[in-house]
Amino acid sequence: MISVFHLPALPGVQTDPWRQGAPGAEDPGLRVARLTPELLATQVRALRAAREAHLAERPVAEVVRAVDRVAVRLLDHGDELRRDAEARLPALTGSSPEMVRFVLDRMAADWRAERLTGLLRAEFDDPGVLDGFRPRRGGGRTRAYGPRLTMHVCSGNVPGVAVTSVIRSLLVKSAALVKTAAGEPLLAALFARGLAEADAGLGECLAVTHWPGGESALESVALEGADAVIVYGGRDAVESLRSRTPSGVRFLGYGHRLSFGVVAREALAGGGAADLARAAALDVATFDQQGCVSPHLFYVEEGGELSPREWTATLADALARVEADLPRSALAPEESSAIRQLRGEVEFAALVGGGAALHAPAGGTAWTAIFDPEPAFAASCLNRVVRVKPVSRLDEVGDLVRSLAPVLQSVGVAGPADRLEPLADALGRLGASRITPIGRMAWPPPDWHHDGLPPLRTLVRWCDWE
């Protein structure tokens, strides 16, 4: 049995078997802590004390080195941490072993020292402002202080997001309390175990556990003990916790978002169209479209060597090849039913002459590519279901997605920069926070402005010495 918690102040906490997992999967063999509000309050007090003893005055470079040692272990296929992750995540999440290995390799690479140092330098001209007062532009000196304790409430749709959030807190010298999601409670606990083994003091500054959503007594203890709260999840979950967060506590909510792609006609020339389809298929397949960065559809400009309809067939071939390398997750019955219902609607539209076209494997729901001549944005039912919609000009796209402005996030693009720049500006004005090449949508760099916010500077408080 593997513990899906790390509670350094509660060594004798009682446990229960973990009762959740992917549909039809074997028992993942995990155990969860049995918490009471009193026990959680004890851990919260210990985190705040540990932060003062082991983190507040620790040079940020030492924190980076400790995190890097854990990342190296998670990249090592022979290490116990990596073996535990590979062995349990498929049963927990339904992801294929191939997808788990792929995601772990990409995620852990972003936790290496070089990437974290790049993040610090992108956020702070001199990362030394986290260690002491440094010269300030315009005169005087300044220093940045992170929260004493940050509470993280995580969603389970994308493995590793909880770890990335924790690392950001540690970099600004904030202790972290993590409430993991029912869909993926393991990876953050494994990271915490590795951090404690790499640096015992830092390990005391991190607590990871799970409790069911709506446990108001436990949530109240955590919220009242935190100086900052970071929530990933649906709109209702984010707003519920926002309303209960005490006044004066910093709150960052990362709710539901939508992403899509845009292909200029020049990108459909020659062999480049097939390469682009492969890149787009990987964006669709990674996380099975469960991530906010995953594309729901691609707008494809008419007038290229391949028409949008023809490129849909090329994308379908690429999705089939990706499925062979990175099989899709197991689905719940209702998810399979949603895909089959949508396919039936598209087939009917094609029969009555609506111009739609369906590409899908016979006898399965592993992937679905739809040519849809109606330009209006249509969200996917996910799990590798993607539409291709034609536009006569790139500048039409902004109006087509205008109603989505509050939830726009990433836009994948392919084509000449000079033609894409006006569209990128229009989408940025609407609310998109990231424009990226198709093929990179699933993997934002560590220093990306998540929902338009800087990942580290948003957490800190400044003191200026004039």
Buried (B, 14 or more C-beta within 10 A) or exposed (E): EBBBBBBBBBEEBEBEEBEBBBEEBEEBBBBBBEBEBEBBBBBBEBBBBBBEEBBBEBBBBBBBBBBBBBBBBBBEEEBEBBEBBBBBBBBBBBBBEEBBBBBBEEBBBBBBBEBBBBBBEBBBEBBBBBBEBBEBEEEEBBBBBBBBBBBBBBBBBBBBBBBBBBBBBBBBBBBBBBBBBBBBBBBBBBBBBBBBBBBEBBBBBBBBBBBEBEBEEBBBBBBBBBBBBBBBBEEEBBBBBBEBBEEEBBBBBBBBBBBBBBBBBBBBEEEBBBBBBBBBBBBBBBBBBBBBBBBBBBBBBEEBBBBBBBBBBBBBBBBBEBBEEBBBBBBBEEBBEBBEEBBEEBEEBBEEEEEBBBBBEEEEBBBBBBBBBEBEBBBBBBBBBBBBBBBEEBEBBBEBBEEBEEBBBBBBBBBEEEBBEEBBEBBBEBBBBBBBBBBBBBBBEBBBEBBEBBBBBBBBEEEEEE
